[in-house]
Amino acid sequence: MATDIQKLIGTSEEDEDEEMEMDVKEEGDDDDEEDGEKHVDATSMIAGVDGGMPTRSSNNNRFQQHHQIQEQVGTPGGGGVRRCRPIEEKERTKLRERQRRAITARILAGLRRHGNYNLRVRADINDVIAALAREAGWVVLPDGTTFPAKSQGPRPAGVNSAAVSSQMVSPQTPASLKGVTSAYRSSGELNACNMKGVFIPSSSPYDLPSSARSQNSSIVGDGGGQTDSHPLIGGSMDNVGDKQIVDMPLKLPERDYSNTACIPVYVMLPLGVINMKCEMVDPDGLLKQLRILKSVNVDGVMVDCWWGIVEGHAPGEYNWNGYKRLFQMVCELKLKLQVVMSFHECGGNVGDDVCIPLPHWVAEIGRSNPDIFFTDREGRRNPECLSWGIDKERVLRGRTAVEVYFDCMRSFRVEFDEYFKNGNISMIQVGLGPCGELRYPSCPVKHGWRYPGIGEFQCYDLYLLKSLRKAAEARGHSFWGRGPDNAGSYNSRPHETGFFCNGGDYDSYYGRFFLNWYSRVLVDHGDRVLSLAKLAFNGTCIAAKLSGLHWWYKTASHAAELTAGFYNPCNRDGYAAIVTMLKKHEATLNLACTELHMLDQHEDFQEALGDSEGLFWQVLNAAWDVCVPVSSENALPCHDHVSYKKILDSAKPLTDPDGRHLSSFTYLRLSPLLMERHNFMEFERFIKRMHGEAVGLQVYSN
């Protein structure tokens, strides 16, 4: 047996003893530098994981031993020639060790400062991993044994790591463990298991006759082991001597959501359900779909009320006929309504399949006064929505922009008064910018933007420039009354610009002044419109939608967020002011960022240094810290089990100490693809889990 193991790892027992006595990190580097044919010792690999950083005294002793210890260069026949290590090689090893320790020190310092980790001054990487594991809800024993906190009961004192490992054959095996280890007889067997996954001794009841295994095999390493495909286990099996090492795909049971909080689920109706004449499109087909949704206990639907339709022809003249018929149909099925007051155009953005422009009379004003629209540095106008610079300017036939918004909302409130009194309308989401979201239109596809470009600042219309100059004069630096001239273009990367690069002008005195003003305009706009919405819809929940611009989130400047108006670089919380404003108006935050984790498999996502999940949790915690309710919707089409599970985990965080959860979820959107049998069955299971109902547990592949 010992001979087989030595052949597998290609090292003599004498070498193992020497390397166990040497400093693990330095010895590992020396092994990398060898120009001979020596193979990596699996024992030293395990020691490199379990061992901590050496102390100063042990380093000195071991460094003195370096001049005397010789290393055997292995050969296929087991013999070898001993030689002394050059002094230059030892110096390079020491230099690499110093650099590695410096990196570790910076990591530890950052965790202590920003993560509130209680780490000792001379903590090593093992302490860091243990702290992260404990925060994630795992149990880490003093000997390094790690297991999920809820998968094991109380353990008796004196239990050893081998015993713990042998008990880990459980459906709740953590994702970080690629297999189960048991019945080790030597360190060589333990090493072989850690290299492949699941170690099963020859006497194991899991052994199967060779006839039950595929004959398709391949040579592993330089030993005589073979790899077989196992039909019952679903992975591959390696034969090493009289041992079998199985590499199994990880199977995990999904979380049981029964008896959890009930989160209402709404389905967003198609964008073109009402045409430009304010008439319903295909009411019979929609009625059939609504009945199917009702049959699986969907709580309600969300519908856009387009400003360009209801006030499309003349200011102050509203046509709600199509919406009246739609609301009646929905309420007869006892479904709730979430209504979006959409003061932006539809068309030209991702997912837009219809074109609904701003009101005709607004477009006429824009032709004579294009500064009513957002404008970029090159002077290109964006007619998707009105500039926030005219919120208090009477340029819309004698009315300001906020007065136009208020008149439309008040007309809606009067027209559908009975639906408010009966509680049929559960929430009004107020459009505050492009796509109905509170942000600048910094990434317009019509102007050539493509993911993952940083976008451009949108503050070059006459009215916003006037506001900027006024703010600069009040600050005492009138020459600051201009936009950045080194912020790149729509498709630039942060490192390509002088403004967003590391140490760039975004963090200069001027940069901080400009970004403060730019973000304050965004918050002030939301404040003004929501104050009037609260007045118009008194007694009904109002909401504001916030998008998740996650690309470049892992850079220092967070460039994509800055151009959109979120002053959220790595050293500042850019969402605190927004949620504080929402708290003032008792508004709900609708966060469209839940399932963007699917992008992390996209090639461009890695290049863009994005972190959709990190951004989602930052905004979610900022809102919950001031007790602002949070609803959500999926930003991309979602039909598979994995995506639904991710939404569920975000909607009902398992580790939240206060048991907080989303107030509602809106599925985007009703379509023929959703109604396909397999997709709809998955959607039905998702609804039951969101409602906290029992669903048959499934085992899925990680």
C-alpha positions as CSV (number, residue, x, y, z in Angstrom):
1,M,0.0,0.0,0.0
2,A,2.8,2.4,0.9
3,T,4.5,1.8,-2.4
4,D,1.3,2.6,-4.3
5,I,0.8,5.9,-2.5
6,Q,4.4,6.8,-3.1
7,K,4.0,6.1,-6.8
8,L,0.9,8.3,-6.8
9,I,2.5,11.4,-5.2
10,G,6.0,10.7,-6.5
11,T,7.9,11.4,-3.2
12,S,9.9,9.3,-0.8
13,E,9.1,9.1,3.0
14,E,12.4,10.8,3.8
15,D,11.3,13.8,1.7
16,E,7.9,13.9,3.5
17,D,9.7,14.1,6.9
18,E,12.0,16.9,5.8
19,E,9.1,19.0,4.3
20,M,6.9,18.6,7.4
21,E,9.8,20.1,9.5
22,M,10.4,23.0,7.1
23,D,8.4,26.2,6.9
24,V,5.4,25.3,4.8
25,K,5.2,28.5,2.7
26,E,8.9,28.7,2.0
27,E,9.2,25.0,1.2
28,G,6.2,25.3,-1.2
29,D,7.9,28.1,-3.1
30,D,11.1,26.1,-3.4
31,D,9.2,23.2,-4.9
32,D,7.7,25.5,-7.5
33,E,11.2,26.7,-8.5
34,E,12.7,23.2,-9.0
35,D,13.7,22.5,-12.5
36,G,13.8,18.7,-12.0
37,E,11.1,16.2,-12.5
38,K,9.9,16.1,-8.9
39,H,6.1,15.8,-8.5
40,V,4.1,17.8,-5.9
41,D,3.9,16.1,-2.6
42,A,0.2,15.8,-1.5
43,T,1.3,15.8,2.1
44,S,2.9,19.2,1.8
45,M,-0.3,20.4,0.2
46,I,-2.4,19.5,3.2
47,A,0.2,21.0,5.5
48,G,0.0,24.2,3.5
49,V,-3.7,24.4,4.2
50,D,-3.7,23.4,7.9
51,G,-0.5,25.2,8.9
52,G,-0.4,28.8,10.0
53,M,2.3,31.5,9.5
54,P,5.7,30.6,11.1
55,T,6.9,32.6,14.0
56,R,10.0,34.8,13.8
57,S,12.2,32.5,15.9
58,S,11.2,29.4,13.9
59,N,12.0,31.3,10.7
60,N,15.5,32.0,11.9
61,N,16.2,28.4,12.9
62,R,14.7,27.1,9.6
63,F,16.7,29.6,7.6
64,Q,19.9,28.3,9.2
65,Q,18.9,24.8,8.3
66,H,18.5,25.9,4.7
67,H,22.3,25.9,4.3
68,Q,22.5,22.3,5.4
69,I,19.4,20.5,4.1
70,Q,19.6,18.9,0.7
71,E,16.7,18.1,-1.5
72,Q,16.2,14.8,-3.3
73,V,15.2,15.2,-6.9
74,G,12.9,12.2,-7.6
75,T,13.3,10.0,-10.6
76,P,10.8,7.4,-12.0
77,G,13.0,4.6,-10.5
78,G,12.9,6.1,-7.0
79,G,16.6,7.0,-6.9
80,G,17.9,10.6,-7.1
81,V,20.8,13.0,-6.9
82,R,21.1,15.4,-4.0
83,R,22.2,19.0,-4.6
84,C,22.4,22.3,-2.6
85,R,20.0,25.1,-3.3
86,P,21.6,28.3,-4.7
87,I,21.6,31.3,-2.4
88,E,19.8,33.4,-5.0
89,E,16.9,31.0,-4.9
90,K,16.7,31.2,-1.1
91,E,16.7,35.0,-1.4
92,R,13.9,34.9,-4.0
93,T,11.9,32.7,-1.7
94,K,12.3,35.1,1.3
95,L,11.3,38.0,-0.9
96,R,8.2,36.2,-2.1
97,E,7.3,35.4,1.5
98,R,7.7,39.0,2.5
99,Q,5.4,40.2,-0.3
100,R,2.8,37.5,0.6
101,R,2.9,38.5,4.2
102,A,2.4,42.2,3.2
103,I,-0.6,41.3,1.2
104,T,-2.0,39.3,4.1
105,A,-1.4,42.2,6.5
106,R,-3.4,44.5,4.2
107,I,-6.3,42.1,3.9
108,L,-6.4,41.7,7.7
109,A,-6.3,45.4,8.2
110,G,-9.2,46.0,5.8
111,L,-11.3,43.3,7.5
112,R,-10.6,44.8,10.9
113,R,-11.5,48.3,9.7
114,H,-14.4,47.7,7.4
115,G,-15.8,44.3,8.4
116,N,-15.6,44.5,12.2
117,Y,-13.8,41.2,12.4
118,N,-12.2,40.5,15.7
119,L,-8.8,39.3,14.5
120,R,-5.7,39.2,16.6
121,V,-2.7,41.3,15.5
122,R,-0.7,38.3,14.3
123,A,-3.6,36.6,12.7
124,D,-2.9,34.3,9.7
125,I,-5.0,33.3,6.7
126,N,-6.6,30.5,8.7
127,D,-8.1,33.0,11.2
128,V,-9.5,35.0,8.2
129,I,-11.1,31.9,6.7
130,A,-12.5,30.8,10.1
131,A,-14.0,34.3,10.7
132,L,-15.6,34.4,7.3
133,A,-17.0,30.9,7.8
134,R,-18.5,31.7,11.2
135,E,-20.1,34.8,9.8
136,A,-21.7,32.7,7.1
137,G,-23.3,30.5,9.8
138,W,-20.7,27.6,9.8
139,V,-19.1,26.0,12.8
140,V,-15.3,25.9,12.9
141,L,-13.7,23.7,15.5
142,P,-10.3,24.4,17.0
143,D,-8.7,21.6,14.9
144,G,-10.1,23.2,11.7
145,T,-13.1,20.9,11.2
146,T,-15.9,22.9,9.6
147,F,-19.6,22.0,9.1
148,P,-22.9,23.9,8.7
149,A,-24.3,25.1,12.0
150,K,-27.7,23.7,11.5
151,S,-26.8,20.3,9.9
152,Q,-25.3,18.8,13.1
153,G,-26.6,18.5,16.6
154,P,-24.5,19.2,19.7
155,R,-21.2,17.3,19.7
156,P,-19.7,15.5,22.7
157,A,-16.5,16.9,24.1
158,G,-13.4,15.2,22.8
159,V,-14.7,14.3,19.4
160,N,-11.8,14.3,16.9
161,S,-11.7,15.7,13.4
162,A,-11.7,12.2,11.7
163,A,-14.9,11.3,13.6
164,V,-16.5,14.5,12.5
165,S,-15.5,14.0,8.9
166,S,-16.9,10.5,8.9
167,Q,-20.2,11.8,10.0
168,M,-20.5,14.3,7.3
169,V,-22.4,12.0,4.9
170,S,-25.5,14.2,4.9
171,P,-27.7,15.8,2.3
172,Q,-26.6,19.1,3.8
173,T,-23.0,18.7,2.9
174,P,-21.7,22.3,2.4
175,A,-20.8,23.5,-1.1
176,S,-17.1,24.0,-0.1
177,L,-16.7,20.3,0.5
178,K,-16.5,18.4,-2.7
179,G,-16.9,15.0,-1.1
180,V,-17.1,12.9,2.0
181,T,-14.0,11.4,3.7
182,S,-14.1,8.4,5.9
183,A,-12.0,5.5,7.2
184,Y,-8.5,7.0,6.6
185,R,-5.6,4.7,7.4
186,S,-2.8,7.1,6.6
187,S,-2.0,10.6,5.6
188,G,-1.5,9.4,2.0
189,E,-5.1,8.3,1.9
190,L,-6.3,11.6,3.3
191,N,-4.2,13.4,0.7
192,A,-5.7,11.3,-2.2
193,C,-9.2,12.1,-1.0
194,N,-8.6,15.8,-0.8
195,M,-7.2,15.7,-4.3
196,K,-10.2,14.0,-5.9
197,G,-13.3,14.2,-3.7
198,V,-14.8,11.1,-2.1
199,F,-12.5,8.3,-0.7
200,I,-14.0,4.8,-0.3
201,P,-11.8,2.0,1.0
202,S,-12.0,-1.4,-0.7
203,S,-14.1,-2.8,2.1
204,S,-16.7,-0.1,1.7
205,P,-20.3,-1.2,1.1
206,Y,-20.4,1.3,-1.8
207,D,-17.9,-0.8,-3.9
208,L,-19.5,-2.1,-7.0
209,P,-18.4,-4.9,-9.4
210,S,-16.5,-3.8,-12.4
211,S,-19.4,-4.9,-14.6
212,A,-21.4,-2.0,-13.1
213,R,-18.9,0.5,-14.2
214,S,-18.1,2.0,-17.6
215,Q,-15.0,0.6,-19.3
216,N,-14.0,4.1,-20.5
217,S,-10.9,4.8,-18.3
218,S,-7.9,7.1,-18.4
219,I,-4.6,7.3,-16.7
220,V,-4.4,9.7,-13.7
221,G,-1.1,11.4,-12.9
222,D,1.9,9.1,-13.3
223,G,0.6,6.3,-11.2
224,G,-1.4,3.2,-12.3
225,G,-4.8,4.5,-11.2
226,Q,-7.7,4.4,-13.6
227,T,-10.8,6.7,-13.8
228,D,-14.2,5.0,-14.4
229,S,-17.6,6.5,-14.9
230,H,-20.0,5.3,-12.2
231,P,-23.6,4.9,-13.4
232,L,-25.2,4.9,-9.9
233,I,-23.2,7.6,-8.2
234,G,-23.3,10.0,-11.2
235,G,-19.6,10.9,-11.1
236,S,-16.2,9.4,-11.9
237,M,-14.3,6.7,-9.9
238,D,-10.5,6.4,-9.7
239,N,-8.8,3.2,-8.8
240,V,-5.5,3.7,-6.9
241,G,-4.1,0.3,-5.8
242,D,-6.9,-1.3,-3.8
243,K,-8.6,2.0,-3.1
244,Q,-11.3,3.8,-5.0
245,I,-11.6,7.5,-5.1
246,V,-14.9,8.9,-6.4
247,D,-15.4,12.4,-7.8
248,M,-19.1,13.1,-7.3
249,P,-21.1,16.1,-8.5
250,L,-22.4,17.9,-5.5
251,K,-26.1,17.3,-4.7
252,L,-27.8,19.7,-2.3
253,P,-31.3,19.7,-1.0
254,E,-33.0,23.0,-1.4
255,R,-34.2,25.1,1.5
256,D,-37.7,24.4,2.9
257,Y,-39.7,27.6,2.7
258,S,-42.8,26.3,4.4
259,N,-44.1,28.3,7.3
260,T,-41.9,31.3,6.3
261,A,-43.3,34.8,5.8
262,C,-45.9,35.2,3.0
263,I,-44.6,37.6,0.3
264,P,-47.2,38.7,-2.2
265,V,-46.4,38.0,-5.8
266,Y,-47.6,40.3,-8.6
267,V,-47.2,39.8,-12.4
268,M,-46.4,42.7,-14.6
269,L,-48.7,42.9,-17.6
270,P,-47.3,43.4,-21.2
271,L,-46.2,46.9,-22.0
272,G,-48.7,47.1,-24.9
273,V,-51.8,45.9,-23.1
274,I,-53.3,49.4,-23.8
275,N,-52.7,50.9,-27.2
276,M,-52.2,54.6,-28.1
277,K,-56.0,55.1,-28.4
278,C,-56.3,54.0,-24.8
279,E,-58.1,50.8,-25.8
280,M,-57.4,47.3,-24.6
281,V,-55.5,45.0,-27.0
282,D,-56.9,41.4,-27.1
283,P,-59.0,41.6,-23.9
284,D,-60.3,38.0,-24.4
285,G,-56.7,36.6,-24.5
286,L,-55.7,38.6,-21.5
287,L,-58.7,37.4,-19.5
288,K,-57.7,33.8,-20.1
289,Q,-54.2,34.5,-18.9
290,L,-55.4,36.3,-15.8
291,R,-57.7,33.4,-14.9
292,I,-54.7,31.0,-15.2
293,L,-52.6,33.3,-12.9
294,K,-55.5,33.4,-10.4
295,S,-55.6,29.6,-10.4
296,V,-52.1,29.5,-9.0
297,N,-52.9,32.1,-6.3
298,V,-51.0,35.1,-7.9
299,D,-51.8,38.0,-5.6
300,G,-52.3,40.6,-8.4
301,V,-50.9,42.4,-11.4
302,M,-48.8,45.5,-12.1
303,V,-49.7,47.8,-15.0
304,D,-48.2,50.9,-16.5
305,C,-50.3,54.0,-16.9
306,W,-48.5,55.8,-19.7
307,W,-48.5,59.6,-19.6
308,G,-48.1,59.6,-23.4
309,I,-51.4,57.8,-23.8
310,V,-53.7,59.4,-21.2
311,E,-52.6,63.0,-21.8
312,G,-51.2,62.4,-25.3
313,H,-53.0,65.1,-27.3
314,A,-53.6,68.2,-25.3
315,P,-52.5,69.4,-21.8
316,G,-55.0,68.7,-19.1
317,E,-57.2,66.4,-21.2
318,Y,-57.1,62.8,-19.9
319,N,-58.4,59.6,-21.4
320,W,-58.6,56.6,-19.0
321,N,-61.1,54.5,-20.9
322,G,-58.8,51.5,-21.7
323,Y,-57.6,51.4,-18.1
324,K,-61.2,51.5,-16.7
325,R,-62.0,48.3,-18.6
326,L,-58.7,46.7,-17.6
327,F,-59.1,47.5,-13.9
328,Q,-62.7,46.1,-13.9
329,M,-61.5,42.9,-15.5
330,V,-58.7,42.5,-12.9
331,C,-60.9,43.3,-9.9
332,E,-63.7,40.9,-11.0
333,L,-61.1,38.1,-10.7
334,K,-60.3,39.4,-7.2
335,L,-56.7,40.3,-8.1
336,K,-54.9,43.3,-6.6
337,L,-53.5,46.1,-8.6
338,Q,-50.1,47.8,-8.5
339,V,-50.2,50.9,-10.8
340,V,-47.1,52.6,-12.3
341,M,-47.4,56.3,-13.1
342,S,-45.1,56.2,-16.1
343,F,-43.9,59.7,-17.0
344,H,-41.3,58.4,-19.5
345,E,-41.4,57.1,-23.0
346,C,-41.4,53.4,-23.8
347,G,-39.1,52.0,-26.6
348,G,-35.4,51.9,-27.2
349,N,-34.4,50.2,-24.0
350,V,-33.8,46.5,-23.2
351,G,-37.1,44.6,-23.0
352,D,-39.2,47.3,-24.7
353,D,-41.3,45.7,-27.4
354,V,-43.6,48.7,-28.1
355,C,-43.1,52.4,-28.7
356,I,-45.0,54.9,-26.5
357,P,-43.5,58.4,-26.7
358,L,-44.1,61.4,-24.4
359,P,-47.3,63.4,-25.1
360,H,-47.4,65.0,-28.5
361,W,-47.8,68.5,-27.1
362,V,-44.6,67.9,-25.0
363,A,-42.7,66.9,-28.1
364,E,-43.8,70.1,-29.8
365,I,-42.4,72.2,-26.9
366,G,-39.2,70.2,-27.1
367,R,-38.7,71.1,-30.8
368,S,-38.6,74.8,-29.9
369,N,-36.9,74.4,-26.5
370,P,-34.8,71.2,-26.5
371,D,-33.3,72.0,-23.1
372,I,-36.4,70.5,-21.5
373,F,-34.7,67.2,-22.1
374,F,-31.6,65.7,-20.6
375,T,-28.4,66.5,-22.5
376,D,-24.9,65.0,-22.6
377,R,-21.6,66.8,-23.1
378,E,-21.8,66.5,-26.9
379,G,-25.2,68.3,-26.9
380,R,-27.2,65.2,-27.7
381,R,-30.8,65.4,-26.4
382,N,-32.6,62.4,-24.8
383,P,-36.4,62.7,-25.1
384,E,-37.0,59.7,-22.9
385,C,-38.1,61.9,-20.0
386,L,-38.1,65.5,-18.9
387,S,-35.0,67.1,-17.4
388,W,-35.1,67.6,-13.7
389,G,-33.9,71.1,-14.4
390,I,-37.5,72.2,-15.3
391,D,-39.1,70.8,-12.2
392,K,-39.7,74.4,-11.1
393,E,-39.6,76.1,-14.5
394,R,-42.9,77.1,-16.1
395,V,-42.0,76.0,-19.6
396,L,-44.8,73.5,-20.2
397,R,-47.7,75.7,-21.4
398,G,-47.5,77.7,-18.1
399,R,-46.9,74.7,-15.8
400,T,-43.8,73.3,-14.2
401,A,-42.9,69.7,-14.7
402,V,-43.9,68.7,-11.1
403,E,-47.2,70.5,-11.6
404,V,-47.8,68.4,-14.8
405,Y,-47.0,65.2,-12.9
406,F,-49.3,66.2,-10.0
407,D,-52.2,67.1,-12.3
408,C,-52.0,63.6,-14.0
409,M,-51.8,61.8,-10.6
410,R,-54.7,63.8,-9.2
411,S,-56.8,63.0,-12.3
412,F,-56.1,59.3,-11.9
413,R,-57.0,59.4,-8.2
414,V,-60.4,61.0,-9.0
415,E,-61.2,58.7,-11.9
416,F,-60.5,55.5,-10.0
417,D,-61.6,56.6,-6.5
418,E,-63.8,53.5,-5.9
419,Y,-60.8,51.2,-6.5
420,F,-58.8,53.1,-3.8
421,K,-61.7,53.0,-1.3
422,N,-62.2,49.2,-1.9
423,G,-58.5,48.5,-1.5
424,N,-58.2,47.1,-5.0
425,I,-55.2,49.3,-5.7
426,S,-52.5,48.2,-3.2
427,M,-49.6,50.4,-4.4
428,I,-48.8,53.3,-6.7
429,Q,-45.3,53.4,-8.1
430,V,-44.3,56.9,-9.2
431,G,-42.1,57.2,-12.3
432,L,-39.1,59.4,-11.4
433,G,-36.9,59.1,-14.5
434,P,-35.9,56.9,-17.4
435,C,-37.6,53.5,-17.3
436,G,-39.6,54.9,-14.3
437,E,-36.5,54.7,-12.2
438,L,-34.9,57.3,-10.0
439,R,-31.7,57.9,-12.0
440,Y,-30.2,60.0,-14.8
441,P,-30.5,58.5,-18.3
442,S,-26.7,57.9,-18.3
443,C,-26.7,54.8,-20.5
444,P,-29.0,55.4,-23.5
445,V,-28.8,52.7,-26.1
446,K,-30.0,55.2,-28.7
447,H,-26.8,57.2,-28.2
448,G,-24.6,54.1,-28.7
449,W,-24.1,52.9,-25.1
450,R,-23.4,49.2,-24.7
451,Y,-22.8,47.2,-21.6
452,P,-20.5,47.6,-19.7
453,G,-19.8,51.2,-20.6
454,I,-19.6,53.7,-17.8
455,G,-22.1,56.1,-19.4
456,E,-22.0,59.9,-19.4
457,F,-23.1,62.7,-17.1
458,Q,-26.5,64.2,-18.2
459,C,-26.3,67.7,-16.9
460,Y,-25.7,69.9,-19.9
461,D,-29.1,71.3,-20.6
462,L,-29.5,75.0,-20.0
463,Y,-31.4,74.6,-16.7
464,L,-29.1,72.1,-15.0
465,L,-26.0,74.0,-16.0
466,K,-27.6,77.1,-14.5
467,S,-28.1,75.2,-11.3
468,L,-24.5,74.0,-11.4
469,R,-23.1,77.5,-11.8
470,K,-25.2,78.8,-9.0
471,A,-23.9,76.0,-6.7
472,A,-20.3,76.7,-7.7
473,E,-20.7,80.4,-7.0
474,A,-22.2,79.7,-3.6
475,R,-19.2,77.4,-2.9
476,G,-16.9,80.3,-3.7
477,H,-15.4,78.7,-6.8
478,S,-17.3,79.9,-9.9
479,F,-14.9,78.1,-12.2
480,W,-16.3,74.8,-10.9
481,G,-19.6,75.6,-12.7
482,R,-18.9,73.1,-15.5
483,G,-19.1,69.4,-16.0
484,P,-15.9,67.2,-16.0
485,D,-13.9,67.3,-19.2
486,N,-12.0,64.0,-18.6
487,A,-14.9,61.6,-17.9
488,G,-14.7,59.7,-21.1
489,S,-17.6,58.6,-23.3
490,Y,-20.5,56.2,-23.0
491,N,-18.5,53.1,-23.7
492,S,-15.3,54.0,-21.8
493,R,-13.8,51.9,-19.0
494,P,-12.9,53.6,-15.7
495,H,-9.2,53.1,-16.1
496,E,-9.3,54.8,-19.5
497,T,-10.5,58.2,-18.0
498,G,-8.8,60.7,-15.9
499,F,-11.9,61.2,-13.8
500,F,-12.9,57.7,-12.8
501,C,-9.5,55.9,-12.7
502,N,-7.9,55.0,-9.4
503,G,-6.8,58.2,-7.8
504,G,-8.7,60.2,-10.4
505,D,-10.5,63.5,-10.3
506,Y,-13.7,62.0,-8.9
507,D,-12.0,62.2,-5.5
508,S,-10.5,65.7,-5.9
509,Y,-12.0,68.8,-4.3
510,Y,-13.8,69.7,-7.6
511,G,-14.8,66.1,-8.2
512,R,-16.4,65.8,-4.8
513,F,-18.2,69.1,-5.2
514,F,-19.6,68.2,-8.6
515,L,-20.7,64.7,-7.6
516,N,-22.4,66.1,-4.5
517,W,-24.3,68.5,-6.6
518,Y,-25.2,65.9,-9.2
519,S,-26.5,63.4,-6.7
520,R,-28.4,66.1,-4.7
521,V,-30.3,67.1,-7.8
522,L,-31.5,63.5,-8.1
523,V,-32.6,63.3,-4.4
524,D,-34.3,66.7,-4.6
525,H,-36.3,65.6,-7.7
526,G,-37.5,62.5,-5.9
527,D,-38.4,64.5,-2.9
528,R,-40.5,67.0,-4.8
529,V,-42.4,64.4,-6.9
530,L,-43.1,62.0,-4.0
531,S,-44.3,64.8,-1.8
532,L,-47.0,65.5,-4.4
533,A,-47.7,61.8,-4.9
534,K,-48.3,61.4,-1.2
535,L,-50.8,64.2,-1.3
536,A,-52.6,62.8,-4.3
537,F,-52.8,59.2,-3.1
538,N,-53.2,59.8,0.6
539,G,-53.8,56.5,2.4
540,T,-52.3,54.3,-0.3
541,C,-48.8,53.0,-0.4
542,I,-46.5,54.8,-2.8
543,A,-43.2,53.5,-4.1
544,A,-40.1,54.6,-6.0
545,K,-38.0,52.3,-8.3
546,L,-34.3,52.1,-8.0
547,S,-32.1,50.3,-10.6
548,G,-29.0,48.2,-9.8
549,L,-26.1,49.5,-11.9
550,H,-23.8,46.8,-10.8
551,W,-21.0,47.0,-13.3
552,W,-17.7,48.5,-12.1
553,Y,-18.9,48.0,-8.6
554,K,-15.6,46.4,-7.6
555,T,-13.6,49.4,-8.7
556,A,-12.9,52.3,-6.4
557,S,-14.9,55.0,-8.2
558,H,-18.1,52.9,-9.1
559,A,-18.2,54.9,-12.4
560,A,-21.5,53.5,-13.7
561,E,-23.2,54.5,-10.5
562,L,-21.7,58.0,-10.5
563,T,-22.9,58.9,-14.0
564,A,-26.4,57.7,-13.0
565,G,-26.5,60.0,-10.0
566,F,-25.6,57.5,-7.2
567,Y,-22.6,59.0,-5.4
568,N,-21.4,55.7,-4.2
569,P,-17.6,55.3,-4.5
570,C,-15.9,52.8,-2.3
571,N,-15.4,55.3,0.6
572,R,-19.0,56.6,0.7
573,D,-22.6,55.3,1.0
574,G,-24.4,56.7,-1.9
575,Y,-27.8,55.3,-1.0
576,A,-28.3,56.6,2.5
577,A,-29.6,60.0,1.3
578,I,-32.1,58.3,-1.0
579,V,-33.6,55.9,1.5
580,T,-33.8,58.8,4.1
581,M,-35.8,60.7,1.6
582,L,-38.1,57.7,1.0
583,K,-38.5,57.3,4.7
584,K,-39.7,61.0,4.9
585,H,-42.6,60.2,2.5
586,E,-43.3,56.7,4.0
587,A,-42.5,55.3,0.5
588,T,-41.5,51.7,-0.4
589,L,-38.3,51.1,-2.3
590,N,-38.7,48.9,-5.4
591,L,-35.2,47.4,-6.1
592,A,-34.7,45.8,-9.5
593,C,-31.6,43.8,-9.0
594,T,-32.6,40.5,-7.6
595,E,-31.5,37.8,-10.1
596,L,-28.6,39.6,-11.8
597,H,-26.3,36.9,-10.4
598,M,-27.0,35.1,-13.7
599,L,-24.7,37.6,-15.4
600,D,-21.6,36.4,-13.5
601,Q,-21.3,33.6,-16.1
602,H,-21.2,36.2,-18.9
603,E,-17.7,37.0,-20.3
604,D,-18.3,40.7,-20.2
605,F,-19.4,40.5,-16.6
606,Q,-16.0,39.4,-15.4
607,E,-14.4,42.1,-17.4
608,A,-16.7,44.8,-15.9
609,L,-15.8,43.9,-12.3
610,G,-19.5,43.9,-11.4
611,D,-21.1,42.7,-8.2
612,S,-24.9,42.7,-8.6
613,E,-25.3,40.7,-5.3
614,G,-23.1,43.1,-3.4
615,L,-25.0,46.1,-4.7
616,F,-28.3,44.5,-3.9
617,W,-27.4,43.8,-0.3
618,Q,-25.9,47.3,0.2
619,V,-29.1,49.0,-0.9
620,L,-31.3,46.5,0.9
621,N,-29.5,47.0,4.2
622,A,-29.4,50.8,3.7
623,A,-33.2,50.7,3.4
624,W,-33.8,48.3,6.3
625,D,-31.6,50.3,8.6
626,V,-34.1,53.2,8.4
627,C,-37.1,50.9,8.3
628,V,-38.0,51.5,4.6
629,P,-40.0,48.6,3.1
630,V,-38.4,47.0,0.1
631,S,-40.1,45.3,-2.8
632,S,-38.4,43.9,-5.8
633,E,-38.7,42.7,-9.3
634,N,-36.6,40.6,-11.7
635,A,-34.6,42.7,-14.1
636,L,-34.1,39.8,-16.6
637,P,-36.4,37.0,-17.9
638,C,-36.6,34.2,-15.3
639,H,-38.0,30.7,-15.9
640,D,-35.6,28.2,-14.4
641,H,-35.4,26.7,-10.9
642,V,-31.9,28.2,-10.1
643,S,-33.0,31.8,-10.8
644,Y,-36.2,31.4,-8.7
645,K,-34.2,29.9,-5.8
646,K,-31.9,33.0,-5.9
647,I,-34.9,35.3,-5.8
648,L,-36.3,33.3,-2.8
649,D,-33.0,33.5,-1.0
650,S,-32.8,37.3,-1.5
651,A,-36.5,37.7,-0.6
652,K,-36.3,35.7,2.6
653,P,-32.7,35.9,3.9
654,L,-32.0,32.9,6.0
655,T,-29.3,34.6,8.2
656,D,-31.1,37.9,8.9
657,P,-31.3,38.1,12.7
658,D,-34.5,40.1,12.7
659,G,-36.3,37.9,10.2
660,R,-36.7,40.8,7.7
661,H,-38.0,40.0,4.2
662,L,-39.2,41.8,1.0
663,S,-42.7,43.3,1.3
664,S,-43.7,42.1,-2.2
665,F,-42.3,40.8,-5.5
666,T,-43.2,41.6,-9.0
667,Y,-42.5,39.1,-11.8
668,L,-41.4,40.6,-15.1
669,R,-43.5,39.8,-17.1
670,L,-46.6,38.0,-18.4
671,S,-45.7,36.4,-21.8
672,P,-46.4,33.3,-23.9
673,L,-43.1,31.9,-22.7
674,L,-44.2,32.0,-19.1
675,M,-47.4,30.1,-20.0
676,E,-45.5,27.1,-21.4
677,R,-46.2,24.1,-19.4
678,H,-42.8,23.4,-17.9
679,N,-42.1,27.1,-17.2
680,F,-45.5,27.7,-15.6
681,M,-45.2,24.6,-13.3
682,E,-41.9,26.0,-12.1
683,F,-43.5,29.4,-11.6
684,E,-46.3,27.9,-9.6
685,R,-43.8,26.2,-7.2
686,F,-42.1,29.6,-6.9
687,I,-45.3,31.3,-5.8
688,K,-46.0,28.6,-3.2
689,R,-42.6,29.1,-1.7
690,M,-43.0,32.9,-1.7
691,H,-46.3,32.4,0.1
692,G,-44.6,30.1,2.7
693,E,-46.5,27.0,1.6
694,A,-45.2,23.5,1.7
695,V,-43.7,22.2,-1.6
696,G,-42.1,18.8,-2.2
697,L,-38.4,19.2,-1.7
698,Q,-36.1,18.7,-4.7
699,V,-32.5,17.9,-4.9
700,Y,-30.6,20.0,-7.5
701,S,-27.1,20.0,-8.8
702,N,-24.8,22.8,-7.7
